[in-house]
Amino acid sequence: MSSLPSHRVSERMLVFLIGAIQFVNILDFVMVMPLGPDFARTLGIPLSKLGLVGGSYTLAAATAGLAGSFFLDRFDRRSALAVSMAGLALGTCAGGLATGLPSLLAARLLAGLFGGPATSLSLSIVADAVPEAGRGKALGAVMGAFSVAAVVGVPASLKLAEWAGWRAPFFVVAGLGLLITTATIALLPPMRAHLRAAGPRLAAPLFRSTVVQSYAMTAVVMGAGFLLIPNLSAYVQHNLGLPRSALWTLYGAGGLVSFVSLRLVGKLVDRLGSFRVGTVGSVLVACAVWLAFVDVPPQPPVLLLFLFFMFALSVRNVSYTTLASKVPAPGERARFMSFQSAVQHLASAAGAITSALVLAEGPGGRLLHVRRLAALSLALTAALPVLLFRVERAVGRGQGVVEGDTDLRPPSGGMARPLKKV
């Protein structure tokens, strides 16, 4: 039974459209933190409170993702995606119109409420429409939007803010989102096969030991990262002395390092396993945090420290992500990923909000109490190797999300007809 009843679209076009949507969705999130010091000055927001801006988005995305897992499958995926992207564009535009911290937080909450479901809907469309044999390649291409957003989108946003003010990137991304959404509605047919194929829903065993430990890995990685990441732009400028004009170069180089290392590290994980590579990654992250935030050299090489930090994050994150993907069985992967996404966003929000509570702003915008945040981040990082070891051992023994639950299988008869190749 096909998910494309009205007209057919090539697989290449579908992947391109969904990838473009993911690019806008991801860019909307990742550009805000580097732009933080720019809009903080205009809106009178203390630099120490920028974590609230990032935390508001992730908290809303977590709430929407968790709620959406119970009702999004009841709607045509194309229509649901269109509503989600329209709401995201509205929230992004509202961010560009913000007049202070309360209005900016409200705008980011709105963007998160719609941006969270947009991600799961995009991946669901690809999984529904692309045959299993080519699904990994298609999903890999769509997820490559993150690298493009990091390498191209963030530096471009920072440069645009230099030329036209901090509001301009918000308006451009909102307009781009509406344009791509309109194209998607016009080119994609209705996506309703999952409505006809849906069988009785059985509760996934989301609280088995291996699953809980996998969620703990997610919480540790995201919490440790978001204690520091929302404040990087302000920190490198006001604590390490990086000129604002060099910020776009810094983020562009960091995105390029991540883009390359993600691919190289992935091969090492396949050969050596997540525990070994992830443990090395955790040690690298700890060293990077110590050098950049705790025992900072008198004249710090900001670019080298930043690149080392981004590389270490890539090594750690690829290891954990690869291992987490092995926990669920195929028939339970969507529900597992939905709850994991909620955990990811909640941990990110907790880290970002904690940073806003701990930090204070000193003379000249210098961030105070950064070492306290670094200590918390190091403590969480130290817990990851233990979790990697336990989850990898459990997965190796076949103790995944559906161990012993043979009834939890994908519904039969619901596979989409292969898309037309070009």
Phi and psi in degrees as a GROMACS rama.xvg file:
@    title "Ramachandran Plot"
@    xaxis  label "Phi"
@    yaxis  label "Psi"
@TYPE xy
-90.1178  148.535  SER-2
-91.224  2.12353  SER-3
-122.73  70.421  LEU-4
-76.7313  -29.6521  PRO-5
-83.2019  -52.3886  SER-6
-153.787  165.699  HIS-7
-106.68  151.585  ARG-8
-132.64  146.398  VAL-9
-68.3022  151.64  SER-10
-61.3267  -38.7354  GLU-11
-62.7724  -42.0052  ARG-12
-66.8932  -41.6245  MET-13
-61.0465  -46.8615  LEU-14
-63.3274  -39.0971  VAL-15
-63.3712  -44.9943  PHE-16
-65.4165  -45.5824  LEU-17
-66.8625  -37.4892  ILE-18
-63.0281  -38.683  GLY-19
-65.3742  -39.674  ALA-20
-63.2157  -43.2381  ILE-21
-64.2128  -35.7539  GLN-22
-59.7717  -47.5518  PHE-23
-64.9904  -43.8947  VAL-24
-61.1471  -45.8423  ASN-25
-70.5314  -42.5486  ILE-26
-61.4823  -38.7185  LEU-27
-55.9414  -34.9261  ASP-28
-82.6969  -49.6202  PHE-29
-76.6696  -18.5587  VAL-30
-80.1298  -21.8566  MET-31
-67.8974  -40.9817  VAL-32
-67.3226  -44.5909  MET-33
-62.3686  -30.2881  PRO-34
-79.6629  -5.43121  LEU-35
-50.0909  -53.4774  GLY-36
-60.6463  -28.9282  PRO-37
-66.1603  -53.4448  ASP-38
-77.9402  -20.727  PHE-39
-62.9713  -41.331  ALA-40
-62.5644  -44.6247  ARG-41
-70.0635  -40.0872  THR-42
-92.5785  0.0387499  LEU-43
70.4191  34.3504  GLY-44
-96.4518  127.239  ILE-45
-60.3268  137.982  PRO-46
-60.5077  -29.082  LEU-47
-69.4612  -12.9716  SER-48
-103.29  8.87259  LYS-49
-65.2946  -24.3467  LEU-50
-60.3298  -27.5522  GLY-51
-64.4472  -33.661  LEU-52
-67.7461  -45.762  VAL-53
-68.892  -38.3449  GLY-54
-66.7677  -33.081  GLY-55
-64.1583  -40.2758  SER-56
-64.8631  -50.3462  TYR-57
-66.7977  -34.2129  THR-58
-65.4652  -43.064  LEU-59
-66.8895  -40.1792  ALA-60
-63.8458  -38.3896  ALA-61
-64.1997  -45.5134  ALA-62
-62.0762  -45.4586  THR-63
-67.3325  -39.1317  ALA-64
-64.6124  -41.4819  GLY-65
-66.7219  -44.8446  LEU-66
-67.7449  -39.6815  ALA-67
-64.2194  -25.687  GLY-68
-64.3352  -16.6769  SER-69
-96.3897  -15.7703  PHE-70
-136.6  -13.6698  PHE-71
-64.1487  -29.6915  LEU-72
-70.199  -3.80371  ASP-73
-88.0106  -3.99767  ARG-74
-120.664  158.218  PHE-75
-56.9102  126.677  ASP-76
-64.5492  -36.5162  ARG-77
-63.4588  -44.7762  ARG-78
-65.6991  -42.7235  SER-79
-63.4279  -40.0188  ALA-80
-65.4217  -39.923  LEU-81
-62.1063  -42.7057  ALA-82
-63.8129  -43.4621  VAL-83
-61.97  -45.4739  SER-84
-69.8328  -34.4323  MET-85
-64.2528  -41.6669  ALA-86
-65.3355  -38.631  GLY-87
-63.0906  -44.3196  LEU-88
-62.3261  -39.8146  ALA-89
-64.0036  -43.7329  LEU-90
-64.7177  -38.9761  GLY-91
-65.4851  -43.1379  THR-92
-62.2449  -41.1545  CYS-93
-61.9406  -33.5822  ALA-94
-61.2866  -38.3017  GLY-95
-69.9319  -17.4515  GLY-96
-99.8206  3.50975  LEU-97
-61.2696  146.426  ALA-98
-116.547  -2.93755  THR-99
-176.421  -176.958  GLY-100
-62.654  -43.6751  LEU-101
-60.6961  -44.8276  PRO-102
-69.583  -33.6181  SER-103
-68.5425  -41.6435  LEU-104
-62.376  -40.8782  LEU-105
-62.6344  -40.7157  ALA-106
-65.4066  -41.2588  ALA-107
-72.0183  -31.6999  ARG-108
-62.6435  -43.5949  LEU-109
-62.6827  -44.8522  LEU-110
-61.7755  -41.0833  ALA-111
-67.037  -37.7924  GLY-112
-59.7685  -33.1625  LEU-113
-98.7907  -29.9463  PHE-114
-69.9098  -34.5869  GLY-115
-59.9544  -54.6927  GLY-116
-62.947  -29.3555  PRO-117
-59.9987  -35.9571  ALA-118
-66.8342  -50.514  THR-119
-65.0523  -35.975  SER-120
-66.8434  -40.0872  LEU-121
-61.2094  -48.0748  SER-122
-66.809  -33.5256  LEU-123
-66.3054  -38.3705  SER-124
-62.2142  -44.2986  ILE-125
-63.5473  -44.3294  VAL-126
-64.4785  -35.1663  ALA-127
-71.0678  -40.4797  ASP-128
-96.4944  -24.101  ALA-129
-97.0249  129.615  VAL-130
-57.2655  151.304  PRO-131
-57.0299  -35.4096  GLU-132
-61.7721  -30.298  ALA-133
-112.213  9.62568  GLY-134
-70.1049  -38.6514  ARG-135
-60.8612  -43.6828  GLY-136
-63.686  -41.3704  LYS-137
-65.7045  -45.1296  ALA-138
-65.2675  -36.3199  LEU-139
-61.8523  -40.3615  GLY-140
-65.3731  -41.3398  ALA-141
-65.4321  -44.0609  VAL-142
-69.5851  -16.8211  MET-143
-63.802  -13.5243  GLY-144
-59.8632  -28.8087  ALA-145
-63.6124  -43.5179  PHE-146
-64.621  -40.9086  SER-147
-63.9543  -41.6401  VAL-148
-63.3954  -37.6971  ALA-149
-73.6092  -42.4116  ALA-150
-79.0154  -38.2693  VAL-151
-108.518  -48.3141  VAL-152
-65.136  -48.4338  GLY-153
-65.638  -48.9446  VAL-154
-59.0498  -39.5374  PRO-155
-63.7137  -39.835  ALA-156
-63.7712  -41.9889  SER-157
-65.0769  -39.5794  LEU-158
-68.4381  -41.4594  LYS-159
-61.5679  -38.999  LEU-160
-64.2712  -33.4358  ALA-161
-64.0423  -41.3574  GLU-162
-79.3721  -42.7825  TRP-163
-122.578  6.27807  ALA-164
95.6463  160.487  GLY-165
-67.5319  -22.0085  TRP-166
-72.6264  -27.8309  ARG-167
-57.3656  -45.7807  ALA-168
-59.302  -35.8734  PRO-169
-62.5152  -46.0214  PHE-170
-67.683  -39.4389  PHE-171
-65.4613  -44.5382  VAL-172
-66.3136  -38.9091  VAL-173
-62.4488  -44.7153  ALA-174
-64.6925  -39.8368  GLY-175
-64.7167  -38.221  LEU-176
-62.8633  -43.6931  GLY-177
-64.8242  -39.0071  LEU-178
-63.933  -47.0889  LEU-179
-68.2385  -37.0986  ILE-180
-63.5302  -41.4591  THR-181
-61.3436  -42.7791  THR-182
-63.2583  -39.0514  ALA-183
-64.9827  -43.4774  THR-184
-63.1532  -38.7161  ILE-185
-72.0169  -33.7045  ALA-186
-97.4827  -31.752  LEU-187
-86.1587  142.651  LEU-188
-81.7561  171.882  PRO-189
-57.5513  147.791  PRO-190
-121.456  91.1019  MET-191
-124.807  4.83068  ARG-192
-59.4417  -35.2256  ALA-193
-65.1245  -23.8361  HIS-194
-70.134  -38.8747  LEU-195
-78.074  -30.5863  ARG-196
-86.0958  -12.64  ALA-197
-63.1775  126.103  ALA-198
-102.962  -166.725  GLY-199
-63.4847  135.524  PRO-200
-90.004  126.236  ARG-201
-109.473  140.131  LEU-202
-66.8549  126.329  ALA-203
-71.3431  143.834  ALA-204
-74.5517  78.5265  PRO-205
-81.0951  -0.648079  LEU-206
-122.257  22.2113  PHE-207
-66.5201  158.114  ARG-208
-57.2737  -47.2812  SER-209
-64.2241  -38.8749  THR-210
-66.5855  -44.7541  VAL-211
-61.3021  -40.8409  VAL-212
-67.8156  -33.369  GLN-213
-65.3509  -42.0788  SER-214
-64.8409  -34.5019  TYR-215
-64.1786  -38.6411  ALA-216
-57.9835  -45.6883  MET-217
-60.3535  -45.981  THR-218
-63.731  -40.6753  ALA-219
-64.8609  -47.1111  VAL-220
-63.7007  -49.2958  VAL-221
-72.2779  -39.6769  MET-222
-63.4929  -44.7263  GLY-223
-62.1571  -39.9128  ALA-224
-69.5832  -44.8302  GLY-225
-83.2339  -0.301061  PHE-226
-68.4887  -26.1003  LEU-227
-116.098  -39.2682  LEU-228
-58.7759  -43.3459  ILE-229
-60.9115  -19.0638  PRO-230
-105.925  5.05271  ASN-231
-60.3837  -45.1307  LEU-232
-61.6322  -48.2082  SER-233
-65.33  -37.9323  ALA-234
-66.2352  -47.5601  TYR-235
-68.6483  -27.9522  VAL-236
-80.6455  -47.5575  GLN-237
-96.3429  -22.1529  HIS-238
-102.097  -35.9042  ASN-239
-102.715  -6.32684  LEU-240
80.899  23.1277  GLY-241
-75.537  130.178  LEU-242
-64.5482  145.393  PRO-243
-58.3785  -33.5864  ARG-244
-66.705  -19.8457  SER-245
-95.2297  -0.443884  ALA-246
-65.8985  -40.4123  LEU-247
-65.8105  -34.1742  TRP-248
-66.6521  -41.0766  THR-249
-59.9785  -49.2078  LEU-250
-70.5873  -34.3678  TYR-251
-63.9683  -44.0574  GLY-252
-66.2383  -39.6518  ALA-253
-64.2842  -40.2532  GLY-254
-64.2732  -38.4758  GLY-255
-66.0542  -41.3715  LEU-256
-61.2476  -42.6114  VAL-257
-63.4429  -42.0706  SER-258
-59.3011  -45.4735  PHE-259
-73.6451  -46.0172  VAL-260
-67.2799  -32.3696  SER-261
-56.9768  -39.7483  LEU-262
-76.3682  -40.6436  ARG-263
-68.4828  -43.0895  LEU-264
-67.7467  -33.9906  VAL-265
-57.0676  -38.8242  GLY-266
-67.0951  -37.5733  LYS-267
-66.356  -39.0359  LEU-268
-62.6177  -40.8567  VAL-269
-62.0623  -34.664  ASP-270
-84.1854  -42.9915  ARG-271
-106.14  -16.1821  LEU-272
97.2738  156.8  GLY-273
-70.2303  -35.298  SER-274
-63.6484  -48.4241  PHE-275
-64.4977  -50.8823  ARG-276
-68.2915  -39.1147  VAL-277
-66.4159  -34.06  GLY-278
-66.4564  -44.0251  THR-279
-59.7613  -43.0085  VAL-280
-60.9136  -39.3346  GLY-281
-65.045  -40.529  SER-282
-63.5625  -41.5157  VAL-283
-63.7105  -42.1766  LEU-284
-61.6623  -43.6957  VAL-285
-61.1201  -42.1152  ALA-286
-64.1839  -42.6666  CYS-287
-64.1224  -42.7882  ALA-288
-64.7188  -41.9352  VAL-289
-62.2777  -45.8907  TRP-290
-71.7635  -34.2801  LEU-291
-90.1689  -25.0595  ALA-292
-125.765  -17.3511  PHE-293
-110.638  -67.3809  VAL-294
-105.511  69.7923  ASP-295
-76.3691  132.12  VAL-296
-59.8456  154.841  PRO-297
-57.1859  -42.4148  PRO-298
-120.519  82.3573  GLN-299
-67.1399  133.72  PRO-300
-76.9142  88.6862  PRO-301
-58.2229  -45.3233  VAL-302
-61.358  -45.6764  LEU-303
-65.1266  -41.136  LEU-304
-63.2857  -41.8993  LEU-305
-65.6949  -43.9657  PHE-306
-65.7554  -39.7957  LEU-307
-62.2197  -42.4498  PHE-308
-61.6222  -46.0821  PHE-309
-66.2298  -39.7603  MET-310
-64.1212  -44.4325  PHE-311
-62.3492  -41.7235  ALA-312
-59.919  -40.7048  LEU-313
-63.0197  -44.6416  SER-314
-60.2037  -46.5015  VAL-315
-66.2102  -45.7665  ARG-316
-69.6298  -38.6705  ASN-317
-62.7921  -40.5792  VAL-318
-62.4491  -47.7303  SER-319
-68.9957  -41.1326  TYR-320
-64.5482  -42.4219  THR-321
-62.2275  -43.3587  THR-322
-67.2852  -42.0673  LEU-323
-61.347  -33.1746  ALA-324
-68.226  -16.7139  SER-325
-91.2583  -6.68967  LYS-326
-72.4853  -49.7793  VAL-327
-83.2732  154.518  PRO-328
-77.592  158.34  ALA-329
-53.8403  -38.5873  PRO-330
-70.4071  -15.203  GLY-331
-115.361  7.46049  GLU-332
-64.195  -40.816  ARG-333
-63.6139  -46.7188  ALA-334
-65.7364  -41.961  ARG-335
-58.7726  -47.2247  PHE-336
-65.8894  -33.7376  MET-337
-63.759  -46.3376  SER-338
-70.0524  -35.5623  PHE-339
-64.488  -37.3925  GLN-340
-62.6493  -39.1815  SER-341
-64.2485  -43.0703  ALA-342
-61.6572  -42.1319  VAL-343
-59.3764  -47.1544  GLN-344
-70.6163  -37.6248  HIS-345
-64.1533  -42.9375  LEU-346
-65.7033  -38.7112  ALA-347
-62.7967  -44.0152  SER-348
-63.3473  -41.4474  ALA-349
-62.0992  -43.3884  ALA-350
-63.9086  -45.2555  GLY-351
-65.4725  -44.2395  ALA-352
-67.6241  -38.6813  ILE-353
-60.1805  -40.4227  THR-354
-61.1136  -37.7994  SER-355
-68.424  -30.4465  ALA-356
-77.3095  -32.234  LEU-357
-83.6611  -41.2683  VAL-358
-74.2326  155.156  LEU-359
-137.474  160.096  ALA-360
-103.924  126.679  GLU-361
-100.762  -167.409  GLY-362
-59.3951  138.631  PRO-363
69.6838  17.0428  GLY-364
83.8906  5.21349  GLY-365
-64.6505  134.283  ARG-366
-83.4692  129.925  LEU-367
-102.486  154.466  LEU-368
69.8103  25.2594  HIS-369
-63.8256  -34.3309  VAL-370
-63.3832  -31.5188  ARG-371
-64.2623  -43.4684  ARG-372
-62.7549  -42.5344  LEU-373
-61.2359  -38.9456  ALA-374
-63.9131  -41.6451  ALA-375
-62.9993  -42.9896  LEU-376
-62.7527  -41.687  SER-377
-64.3666  -38.5431  LEU-378
-63.9717  -42.6419  ALA-379
-67.2253  -41.0563  LEU-380
-60.3709  -36.8413  THR-381
-64.795  -23.7937  ALA-382
-80.6091  -18.5038  ALA-383
-64.4945  -46.7095  LEU-384
-55.4896  -37.5549  PRO-385
-62.1756  -44.6504  VAL-386
-67.092  -40.9859  LEU-387
-58.003  -44.2654  LEU-388
-62.8294  -46.5484  PHE-389
-67.0328  -43.1804  ARG-390
-69.6404  -42.3288  VAL-391
-62.9653  -39.984  GLU-392
-65.4007  -41.8724  ARG-393
-65.7663  -41.7866  ALA-394
-63.9992  -39.2848  VAL-395
-63.5533  -27.0406  GLY-396
-90.448  2.18408  ARG-397
81.0139  20.5624  GLY-398
-95.4755  58.8959  GLN-399
-85.7441  -161.629  GLY-400
-67.7859  -25.3734  VAL-401
-118.282  27.8525  VAL-402
-58.2146  122.402  GLU-403
80.6385  -4.02466  GLY-404
-105.402  75.498  ASP-405
-73.342  -13.4321  THR-406
-81.1467  -14.3742  ASP-407
-86.7527  87.6955  LEU-408
-130.596  159.697  ARG-409
-62.503  142.238  PRO-410
-63.2961  140.325  PRO-411
-80.6084  155.243  SER-412
79.7482  5.87837  GLY-413
-107.651  11.1619  GLY-414
-74.5782  138.788  MET-415
-75.0934  149.023  ALA-416
-66.6234  138.983  ARG-417
-53.1976  138.768  PRO-418
-72.7412  154.455  LEU-419
-66.6066  127.528  LYS-420
-82.2872  154.08  LYS-421
